[in-house]
């Protein structure tokens, strides 16, 4: 089944899905078969679910998202339906492992994960200890969401928990604070009770416990002390049960020092008081519901994105360029991000400039808008506008004879994008063009051994040729190069951000993207330098920053070239050998 989804034609995928529904009918006794029993059908479907957990939890990789297109949402819904019909106990062990893998990347959007954990809680309650070795990992997830502290260990409900808080002494409240913080940082999930707790602290003159409740370091404590009024306002205006997960974003916002940038404080005060347009109100309410006002969801989304720039995802949408831009601005230019959020939310449009010419998204054809429904509030608001602007920039570049990203990337993302542009393929023939020169240029610009040990100062937009698990070419994909460094095994690695939403992907021929265990920070992906370079086809740099080096990096070039030619560049090498550098 995974091979059908990854490599099969769409009609074959549909037939496969229909076959699985028939197997479900057999497993439930609603349909008889002479060739397979109900138990055998159930076992088969359990194996199918276990092999396709990424679709079960809604985190398909770039290869599958590209191949399935709009069909991907339907396939994911099918697997969730199968799981609901068969019961979570059939694949609990694999599901627990998959959830921990997703949470290791610290995504902003965790609604699907929380739903899975809620279902697991029911399974654990009904099966006792019969679930075997998966019990410990599952219990930790369930406790993090429903009973992270002594005060809510029995998941008493909001009203009872609030009454308990009123009767706790200072020592008990301190232990509650420690328990919430420990659970949040350990798992990456925020319990609803945690939101109730911090709101109760501020409402009952217990704000001195807020640093403990957030698990702040000395850095976070200092920033909280400097911006106490603002932070309290953010909690009061944005942190509710429905937006509890943003408390983790607020914690990381305090820890990453962003508030010390002079425009951020005023920008957040503006966001707190921002009056949304009726169109923005309706759009956010349609997606996030009526329990809280749309401005609450948007403010919570802003907090999450500023605290977790690498936690954003494009969802099941072909919008990697826009998702990458949002991440990059949150990471490197957060005041600009706040500026365009205010524009879009208030004016129903975003104005950017391309080579001095203003582009107003509200004046562009609505037909180019991508309807983004399965992502965070900031993406829901901004991606349709950014998608319009991106395509308009592409239109303005038509006829220039080169890849339009040469001009689009610096104008769309910011001044820090390198003004020198390098691409490995000829845009007219699709063949490799000066491939060795391309590889050497990237090594000279970004490999610490051969660039004078210069670090990556600003995140850089780069283009990858994504391949499937057989190393076959799937398509072009936009990612962000963040840093290049040695891991704990002294392997030089490229650390990057993949807006796909699930960085751990198998790109074939031994190229498997790592998301943890190789020096990655939360939200980063990484590959050994040669493997990353073997999938690279486009990057920016500034030649003025290049440092002359006498180092011999022929081995790096050879390794990267051979892996490239054995994967996405297979059949594209007509020009590569004739124009390669010696």
Secondary structure per residue as TSV (DSSP state, phi and psi in degrees):
chain	resnum	aa	ss	phi	psi
A	1	X	-	360.0	-45.2
A	2	X	H	-57.6	-36.9
A	3	X	H	-64.7	-38.7
A	4	X	H	-62.2	-44.8
A	5	X	H	-66.5	-37.1
A	6	X	H	-85.0	-33.3
A	7	X	H	-120.8	-16.3
A	8	X	S	-76.9	160.6
A	9	X	-	-69.3	158.5
A	10	X	H	-62.6	-37.7
A	11	X	H	-62.3	-37.3
A	12	X	H	-66.5	-38.8
A	13	X	H	-61.5	-43.0
A	14	X	H	-62.7	-43.3
A	15	X	H	-62.3	-39.6
A	16	X	H	-63.3	-41.1
A	17	X	H	-64.0	-41.5
A	18	X	H	-63.2	-38.1
A	19	X	H	-62.7	-38.7
A	20	X	H	-68.3	-35.8
A	21	X	H	-65.1	-36.8
A	22	X	H	-65.5	-41.3
A	23	X	H	-62.9	-35.5
A	24	X	H	-64.3	-41.4
A	25	X	H	-61.7	-38.9
A	26	X	H	-66.6	-44.2
A	27	X	H	-61.7	-31.9
A	28	X	T	-93.2	2.3
A	29	X	T	78.2	11.4
A	30	X	S	-87.9	-6.4
A	31	X	S	-149.6	137.7
A	32	X	-	-103.5	149.9
A	33	X	-	-142.6	140.2
A	34	X	S	-80.3	-16.1
A	35	X	S	-99.7	-16.7
A	36	X	-	-148.6	140.1
A	37	X	-	-88.2	169.7
A	38	X	H	-62.2	-41.4
A	39	X	H	-64.6	-40.6
A	40	X	H	-65.2	-39.2
A	41	X	H	-64.6	-40.9
A	42	X	H	-65.0	-42.1
A	43	X	H	-62.5	-42.5
A	44	X	H	-60.6	-47.1
A	45	X	H	-66.6	-34.2
A	46	X	H	-62.4	-40.3
A	47	X	H	-66.8	-39.0
A	48	X	H	-60.3	-45.8
A	49	X	H	-64.0	-42.6
A	50	X	H	-62.8	-33.3
A	51	X	H	-81.5	-11.9
A	52	X	T	-127.8	39.2
A	53	X	H	-63.6	-28.1
A	54	X	H	-62.8	-35.5
A	55	X	H	-76.0	-31.9
A	56	X	H	-60.9	-42.2
A	57	X	T	-95.2	6.0
A	58	X	T	76.9	31.4
A	59	X	-	-126.8	59.9
A	60	X	-	-66.5	146.8
A	61	X	-	-79.4	176.3
A	62	X	H	-63.5	-37.1
A	63	X	H	-61.2	-48.9
A	64	X	H	-71.0	-38.1
A	65	X	H	-60.9	-41.4
A	66	X	H	-67.8	-44.2
A	67	X	H	-69.2	-41.4
A	68	X	H	-81.8	-28.8
A	69	X	T	58.1	-134.1
A	70	X	T	-65.0	-21.3
A	71	X	H	-67.8	-21.6
A	72	X	H	-58.3	-41.8
A	73	X	H	-62.4	-39.2
A	74	X	H	-67.4	-40.3
A	75	X	H	-64.8	-43.0
A	76	X	H	-61.3	-42.4
A	77	X	H	-63.1	-36.5
A	78	X	H	-61.6	-47.4
A	79	X	H	-66.1	-35.6
A	80	X	H	-66.1	-35.9
A	81	X	H	-67.0	-44.5
A	82	X	H	-59.1	-42.2
A	83	X	H	-64.1	-42.4
A	84	X	H	-63.7	-35.2
A	85	X	H	-76.3	-38.5
A	86	X	H	-84.5	-27.0
A	87	X	-	98.6	145.4
A	88	X	G	-73.3	-20.0
A	89	X	G	-65.0	-21.5
A	90	X	G	-71.6	-24.3
A	91	X	G	-134.8	28.4
A	92	X	H	-57.7	-44.5
A	93	X	H	-60.0	-47.8
A	94	X	H	-67.0	-36.2
A	95	X	H	-66.0	-41.4
A	96	X	H	-60.5	-45.5
A	97	X	H	-61.5	-40.7
A	98	X	H	-66.7	-40.6
A	99	X	H	-64.4	-42.4
A	100	X	H	-62.9	-36.3
A	101	X	H	-66.1	-40.7
A	102	X	H	-66.6	-45.1
A	103	X	H	-66.3	-24.5
A	104	X	T	-62.2	-20.4
A	105	X	T	-92.0	-3.7
A	106	X	-	51.0	61.8
A	107	X	-	-72.5	153.5
A	108	X	S	-72.6	-44.5
A	109	X	-	-85.8	112.3
A	110	X	-	-126.8	14.6
A	111	X	H	-59.6	-42.9
A	112	X	H	-64.1	-41.3
A	113	X	H	-64.0	-43.5
A	114	X	H	-62.1	-38.6
A	115	X	H	-63.8	-41.6
A	116	X	H	-62.5	-41.8
A	117	X	H	-66.1	-37.7
A	118	X	H	-61.5	-40.7
A	119	X	H	-67.2	-38.5
A	120	X	H	-63.3	-37.3
A	121	X	H	-58.5	-39.6
A	122	X	H	-65.6	-41.2
A	123	X	H	-62.1	-46.3
A	124	X	H	-63.2	-37.8
A	125	X	H	-67.1	-29.8
A	126	X	H	-94.6	-18.0
A	127	X	H	-109.3	-4.5
A	128	X	T	62.3	-130.3
A	129	X	T	-100.2	14.4
A	130	X	T	-79.0	-0.2
A	131	X	T	-88.0	1.7
A	132	X	T	72.0	-143.0
A	133	X	T	-66.2	-16.7
A	134	X	H	-73.5	-11.4
A	135	X	H	-60.8	-45.1
A	136	X	H	-62.8	-49.9
A	137	X	H	-63.2	-38.1
A	138	X	H	-68.0	-41.9
A	139	X	H	-60.7	-40.4
A	140	X	H	-62.3	-40.6
A	141	X	H	-66.5	-45.5
A	142	X	H	-64.4	-43.1
A	143	X	H	-63.4	-39.8
A	144	X	H	-60.8	-31.7
A	145	X	H	-92.7	-33.4
A	146	X	H	-119.6	-20.7
A	147	X	-	-153.1	59.1
A	148	X	-	-76.8	-13.0
A	149	X	S	-132.8	170.1
A	150	X	G	-63.8	-34.2
A	151	X	G	-69.9	-22.3
A	152	X	G	-125.7	26.3
A	153	X	T	-62.7	-24.8
A	154	X	T	-101.2	14.6
A	155	X	-	47.7	65.0
A	156	X	-	-77.7	-15.4
A	157	X	-	102.2	157.6
A	158	X	H	-63.1	-48.5
A	159	X	H	-64.3	-43.5
A	160	X	H	-65.7	-39.7
A	161	X	H	-64.2	-40.7
A	162	X	H	-61.8	-38.9
A	163	X	H	-65.2	-37.9
A	164	X	H	-64.4	-40.0
A	165	X	H	-59.1	-39.7
A	166	X	H	-63.9	-23.6
A	167	X	H	-99.6	-0.9
A	168	X	-	-82.1	143.5
A	169	X	-	-85.6	179.3
A	170	X	H	-60.9	-40.2
A	171	X	H	-64.0	-43.3
A	172	X	H	-65.9	-40.0
A	173	X	H	-64.5	-37.6
A	174	X	H	-63.6	-41.1
A	175	X	H	-66.2	-37.1
A	176	X	H	-59.7	-46.0
A	177	X	H	-59.9	-46.8
A	178	X	H	-61.5	-42.2
A	179	X	H	-63.7	-44.2
A	180	X	H	-62.6	-45.9
A	181	X	H	-63.9	-43.5
A	182	X	H	-61.0	-45.0
A	183	X	H	-64.9	-44.4
A	184	X	H	-61.5	-45.9
A	185	X	H	-74.4	-29.8
A	186	X	H	-71.6	-42.7
A	187	X	H	-104.0	-33.0
A	188	X	S	91.2	10.8
A	189	X	-	-116.5	149.0
A	190	X	-	-113.9	124.1
A	191	X	-	-73.7	150.0
A	192	X	H	-56.7	-36.5
A	193	X	H	-63.0	-29.0
A	194	X	H	-64.2	-43.1
A	195	X	H	-63.2	-43.0
A	196	X	H	-60.4	-40.5
A	197	X	H	-64.0	-49.8
A	198	X	H	-68.3	-34.6
A	199	X	H	-65.8	-38.5
A	200	X	H	-65.4	-39.9
A	201	X	H	-57.6	-46.9
A	202	X	H	-70.0	-33.0
A	203	X	H	-78.9	-14.1
A	204	X	T	-123.6	29.7
A	205	X	T	57.4	39.4
A	206	X	-	-120.3	28.6
A	207	X	G	-62.1	-18.4
A	208	X	G	-63.7	-18.3
A	209	X	G	-89.8	-4.5
A	210	X	H	-60.2	-43.4
A	211	X	H	-57.6	-39.0
A	212	X	H	-69.1	-37.7
A	213	X	H	-68.1	-25.4
A	214	X	H	-96.5	-9.6
A	215	X	T	67.0	42.0
A	216	X	-	-77.1	144.8
A	217	X	-	-82.2	-177.5
A	218	X	H	-61.0	-34.7
A	219	X	H	-62.9	-50.8
A	220	X	H	-62.4	-38.0
A	221	X	H	-61.7	-43.5
A	222	X	H	-62.3	-43.3
A	223	X	H	-69.3	-38.8
A	224	X	H	-60.5	-42.0
A	225	X	H	-63.7	-35.1
A	226	X	H	-76.5	-29.9
A	227	X	T	-125.3	39.1
A	228	X	H	-59.2	-45.8
A	229	X	H	-60.8	-43.3
A	230	X	H	-65.6	-45.8
A	231	X	H	-62.9	-42.6
A	232	X	H	-61.7	-39.5
A	233	X	H	-64.8	-38.7
A	234	X	H	-63.2	-41.5
A	235	X	H	-63.8	-47.5
A	236	X	H	-65.6	-33.4
A	237	X	H	-93.2	-20.8
A	238	X	H	-126.6	-20.6
A	239	X	-	-99.5	106.1
A	240	X	S	-132.9	177.3
A	241	X	G	-55.8	-42.5
A	242	X	G	-69.7	-19.5
A	243	X	G	-123.2	25.2
A	244	X	T	-56.5	-35.7
A	245	X	T	-60.2	-25.0
A	246	X	H	-67.3	-13.2
A	247	X	H	-63.7	-33.6
A	248	X	H	-67.0	-42.0
A	249	X	H	-61.3	-40.5
A	250	X	H	-62.7	-41.6
A	251	X	H	-59.6	-46.6
A	252	X	H	-71.4	-28.5
A	253	X	H	-63.0	-38.8
A	254	X	H	-70.1	-36.2
A	255	X	H	-76.3	-31.1
A	256	X	T	-86.0	-2.0
A	257	X	T	80.7	5.0
A	258	X	G	-59.0	-33.5
A	259	X	G	-64.4	-18.7
A	260	X	G	-75.7	-12.8
A	261	X	S	-71.5	128.6
A	262	X	H	-54.3	-40.4
A	263	X	H	-77.7	-11.9
A	264	X	H	-70.9	-44.4
A	265	X	H	-56.4	-55.7
A	266	X	H	-59.3	-36.4
A	267	X	H	-64.1	-38.1
A	268	X	H	-73.0	-35.6
A	269	X	H	-61.6	-40.6
A	270	X	H	-60.9	-42.5
A	271	X	H	-63.6	-39.7
A	272	X	H	-59.9	-40.6
A	273	X	H	-94.9	2.3
A	274	X	-	-64.9	131.8
A	275	X	-	-92.4	118.0
A	276	X	-	-81.0	148.3
A	277	X	-	-68.5	160.5
A	278	X	H	-62.9	-34.6
A	279	X	H	-65.8	-43.6
A	280	X	H	-64.7	-43.3
A	281	X	H	-53.9	-51.1
A	282	X	H	-65.2	-40.3
A	283	X	H	-63.0	-47.5
A	284	X	H	-70.0	-38.4
A	285	X	H	-66.2	-37.0
A	286	X	H	-62.0	-33.0
A	287	X	H	-94.5	-40.2
A	288	X	H	-104.9	0.6
A	289	X	-	89.1	-175.1
A	290	X	S	-107.9	-3.3
A	291	X	S	-62.0	-35.7
A	292	X	S	-127.6	155.2
A	293	X	-	-63.6	149.3
A	294	X	H	-54.7	-36.8
A	295	X	H	-63.3	-30.0
A	296	X	H	-67.0	-46.5
A	297	X	H	-63.6	-40.1
A	298	X	H	-67.3	-44.2
A	299	X	H	-62.6	-41.6
A	300	X	H	-62.5	-39.8
A	301	X	H	-64.8	-38.4
A	302	X	H	-62.6	-45.2
A	303	X	H	-59.5	-46.0
A	304	X	H	-61.9	-44.0
A	305	X	H	-68.9	-40.2
A	306	X	H	-66.8	-33.5
A	307	X	H	-81.8	-29.1
A	308	X	-	-129.4	69.3
A	309	X	T	-59.5	-25.7
A	310	X	T	-96.7	10.3
A	311	X	S	-98.9	-2.3
A	312	X	-	-78.9	153.8
A	313	X	-	-140.2	148.8
A	314	X	-	-76.6	-9.7
A	315	X	-	65.3	-153.8
A	316	X	S	-91.3	53.5
A	317	X	S	-132.8	144.4
A	318	X	S	-81.3	58.0
A	319	X	-	-127.9	41.5
A	320	X	H	-62.8	-32.8
A	321	X	H	-62.6	-46.8
A	322	X	H	-69.4	-42.7
A	323	X	H	-62.7	-40.8
A	324	X	H	-62.2	-41.4
A	325	X	H	-62.8	-44.2
A	326	X	H	-61.1	-44.1
A	327	X	H	-61.8	-44.0
A	328	X	H	-65.0	-40.7
A	329	X	H	-67.5	-42.2
A	330	X	H	-62.1	-34.4
A	331	X	H	-77.8	-38.2
A	332	X	H	-125.6	-19.3
A	333	X	-	-146.9	58.9
A	334	X	H	-64.9	-28.9
A	335	X	H	-68.7	-33.8
A	336	X	H	-66.5	-39.7
A	337	X	H	-59.0	-46.2
A	338	X	H	-61.0	-35.2
A	339	X	H	-63.3	-47.9
A	340	X	H	-76.6	-26.5
A	341	X	H	-62.5	-45.1
A	342	X	H	-62.8	-41.2
A	343	X	H	-56.6	-53.7
A	344	X	H	-66.2	-41.9
A	345	X	H	-69.7	-32.3
A	346	X	H	-94.6	-37.6
A	347	X	H	-111.1	-1.8
A	348	X	S	59.4	33.8
A	349	X	-	-170.4	158.2
A	350	X	-	-126.5	134.4
A	351	X	E	-109.9	122.1
A	352	X	E	-124.2	168.2
A	353	X	E	-118.9	139.6
A	354	X	E	-123.7	109.8
A	355	X	T	51.7	43.5
A	356	X	T	87.1	-8.4
A	357	X	E	-99.4	123.5
A	358	X	E	-69.7	141.3
A	359	X	E	-123.9	117.5
A	360	X	E	-105.2	115.8
A	361	X	G	-61.7	-29.7
A	362	X	G	-70.3	-16.4
A	363	X	G	-95.2	-1.6
A	364	X	S	-93.2	158.8
A	365	X	-	-62.0	128.2
A	366	X	G	-59.6	-22.1
A	367	X	G	-61.6	-21.6
A	368	X	G	-86.1	-3.5
A	369	X	-	-74.3	133.6
A	370	X	-	-92.5	125.3
A	371	X	-	-79.3	103.9
A	372	X	-	-97.5	116.6
A	373	X	-	-123.5	-14.0
A	374	X	S	-115.6	32.8
A	375	X	S	-129.6	-165.0
A	376	X	-	-78.7	165.4
A	377	X	H	-59.4	-38.5
A	378	X	H	-65.6	-41.3
A	379	X	H	-64.9	-41.9
A	380	X	H	-57.1	-40.1
A	381	X	H	-73.7	-48.3
A	382	X	H	-93.5	-33.8
A	383	X	H	-57.7	-42.2
A	384	X	H	-58.0	-38.7
A	385	X	H	-70.0	-43.3
A	386	X	H	-65.8	-35.9
A	387	X	H	-63.7	-42.2
A	388	X	H	-59.8	-48.3
A	389	X	H	-64.9	-41.7
A	390	X	H	-59.2	-45.8
A	391	X	H	-69.7	-32.8
A	392	X	H	-67.7	-39.1
A	393	X	H	-61.3	-40.3
A	394	X	H	-62.2	-39.4
A	395	X	H	-63.6	-39.5
A	396	X	H	-68.5	-20.1
A	397	X	T	-91.0	-4.8
A	398	X	T	-58.8	137.0
A	399	X	T	86.2	5.8
A	400	X	S	-84.8	-10.8
A	401	X	S	83.6	3.5
A	402	X	S	-136.3	169.2
A	403	X	-	-59.3	128.5
A	404	X	T	-63.3	-20.7
A	405	X	H	-65.5	-16.7
A	406	X	H	-56.7	-37.1
A	407	X	H	-101.7	-32.7
A	408	X	H	-67.7	-47.9
A	409	X	H	-57.4	-48.6
A	410	X	H	-65.0	-36.8
A	411	X	H	-74.2	-36.4
A	412	X	H	-77.6	-45.2
A	413	X	H	-87.8	-46.7
A	414	X	-	153.7	172.0
A	415	X	T	-64.0	-22.8
A	416	X	T	-77.4	-9.7
A	417	X	S	-69.7	131.0
A	418	X	-	-54.9	138.5
A	419	X	S	-85.0	-12.2
A	420	X	E	-91.5	135.8
A	421	X	E	-121.1	134.1
A	422	X	E	-132.4	133.3
A	423	X	E	-138.3	142.9
A	424	X	S	-90.4	-9.0
A	425	X	B	-126.3	152.2
A	426	X	-	-81.5	124.3
A	427	X	T	-69.9	-17.0
A	428	X	T	-89.2	-42.1
A	429	X	T	-95.6	-22.8
A	430	X	-	78.2	0.3
A	431	X	S	-85.4	158.3
A	432	X	B	-61.7	145.2
A	433	X	-	-135.0	115.3
A	434	X	S	50.5	50.8
A	435	X	H	-62.6	-43.7
A	436	X	H	-63.1	-40.6
A	437	X	H	-62.6	-39.2
A	438	X	H	-60.8	-48.6
A	439	X	H	-61.8	-44.3
A	440	X	H	-64.4	-38.2
A	441	X	H	-63.5	-41.6
A	442	X	H	-66.5	-40.7
A	443	X	H	-62.0	-46.6
A	444	X	H	-63.2	-31.1
A	445	X	H	-85.2	-29.2
A	446	X	H	-129.0	-14.7
A	447	X	-	-82.9	118.8
A	448	X	T	-56.7	-28.6
A	449	X	T	-71.6	-21.1
A	450	X	T	-125.0	8.7
A	451	X	T	-123.4	23.9
A	452	X	T	74.4	22.1
A	453	X	S	60.9	35.4
A	454	X	-	-83.1	127.9
A	455	X	-	-77.6	166.4
A	456	X	-	-74.7	117.3
A	457	X	-	-80.8	-51.1
A	458	X	S	-118.0	146.5
A	459	X	-	-59.6	141.7
A	460	X	E	-120.6	133.8
A	461	X	E	-72.9	130.1
A	462	X	E	-133.4	161.3
A	463	X	E	-114.8	132.7
A	464	X	E	-112.1	146.9
A	465	X	E	-91.7	99.1
A	466	X	E	-74.3	137.0
A	467	X	E	-123.1	160.6
A	468	X	-	-89.9	-172.5
A	469	X	T	-69.4	-10.7
A	470	X	T	-99.5	10.4
A	471	X	-	68.3	17.3
A	472	X	-	-82.7	144.2
A	473	X	E	-65.7	132.2
A	474	X	E	-108.6	-48.0
A	475	X	E	170.4	176.6
A	476	X	E	-88.2	143.3
A	477	X	E	-142.8	138.3
A	478	X	E	-92.9	124.3
A	479	X	E	-132.0	174.4
A	480	X	E	-117.6	124.2
A	481	X	E	-80.5	122.0
A	482	X	E	-102.5	-46.2
A	483	X	E	-164.8	162.4
A	484	X	E	-129.6	124.9
A	485	X	E	-158.9	164.8
A	486	X	E	-78.2	140.7
A	487	X	-	-89.1	-173.5
A	488	X	T	-68.6	-16.1
A	489	X	T	-96.2	10.5
A	490	X	S	66.1	28.2
A	491	X	-	-95.3	128.9
A	492	X	E	-74.3	124.2
A	493	X	E	-126.8	151.3
A	494	X	E	-100.3	125.4
A	495	X	E	-103.7	128.7
A	496	X	E	-143.8	165.3
A	497	X	E	-107.6	129.4
A	498	X	E	-111.9	112.4
A	499	X	T	-70.0	-1.8
A	500	X	T	-59.1	-28.2
A	501	X	S	103.6	-16.0
A	502	X	-	-142.1	102.3
A	503	X	-	-74.9	-23.5
A	504	X	-	-78.4	97.6
A	505	X	-	-132.5	148.7
A	506	X	B	-100.0	111.2
A	507	X	-	-100.5	14.2
A	508	X	S	85.2	158.0
A	509	X	T	54.6	36.3
A	510	X	T	84.5	1.9
A	511	X	-	-91.9	96.8
A	512	X	B	-119.1	120.5
A	513	X	-	-71.1	134.1
A	514	X	B	-99.0	144.1
A	515	X	S	-120.1	-10.7
A	516	X	S	-160.2	153.4
A	517	X	S	93.8	-4.7
A	518	X	S	-127.5	36.0
A	519	X	S	86.0	10.4
A	520	X	-	-73.3	140.1
A	521	X	-	-85.5	162.1
A	522	X	T	-53.8	127.6
A	523	X	T	93.0	-11.4
A	524	X	-	-86.2	151.4
A	525	X	E	-113.4	162.2
A	526	X	E	-153.3	154.9
A	527	X	E	-142.0	151.3
A	528	X	E	-53.9	147.5
A	529	X	H	-51.6	-48.0
A	530	X	H	-63.9	-38.4
A	531	X	H	-67.7	-41.9
A	532	X	H	-61.9	-46.0
A	533	X	H	-62.9	-29.9
A	534	X	H	-68.7	-19.2
A	535	X	H	-107.5	0.2
A	536	X	E	-81.6	138.3
A	537	X	E	-130.9	-8.2
A	538	X	E	-154.9	135.0
A	539	X	E	-157.5	167.3
A	540	X	E	-117.4	152.4
A	541	X	E	-159.5	169.3
A	542	X	-	-115.7	111.5
A	543	X	G	-60.0	-27.5
A	544	X	G	-64.1	-23.5
A	545	X	G	-89.3	-5.4
A	546	X	-	-68.2	138.2
A	547	X	-	-106.9	128.9
A	548	X	-	-63.4	134.9
A	549	X	-	-135.1	146.2
A	550	X	-	-100.4	4.9
A	551	X	-	-65.8	148.3
A	552	X	-	-98.8	111.8
A	553	X	-	-115.9	30.3
A	554	X	H	-59.9	-36.0
A	555	X	H	-64.6	-38.3
A	556	X	H	-64.8	-42.7
A	557	X	H	-62.1	-47.7
A	558	X	H	-61.1	-45.7
A	559	X	H	-64.0	-43.9
A	560	X	H	-66.8	-42.8
A	561	X	H	-62.1	-46.1
A	562	X	H	-64.1	-38.6
A	563	X	H	-69.8	-36.0
A	564	X	H	-65.4	-46.0
A	565	X	H	-68.4	-22.8
A	566	X	T	-88.2	0.6
A	567	X	T	-130.6	-109.4
A	568	X	T	-65.3	-29.2
A	569	X	T	-88.5	1.9
A	570	X	T	-60.0	128.7
A	571	X	T	84.1	-2.2
A	572	X	-	-110.2	10.5
A	573	X	T	-91.2	13.2
A	574	X	T	-54.9	-36.5
A	575	X	T	-98.9	-18.1
A	576	X	H	-62.7	-45.1
A	577	X	H	-72.6	-34.7
A	578	X	H	-72.6	-24.1
A	579	X	H	-112.9	5.9
A	580	X	-	-67.9	147.6
A	581	X	-	-78.1	149.0
A	582	X	-	-80.1	360.0
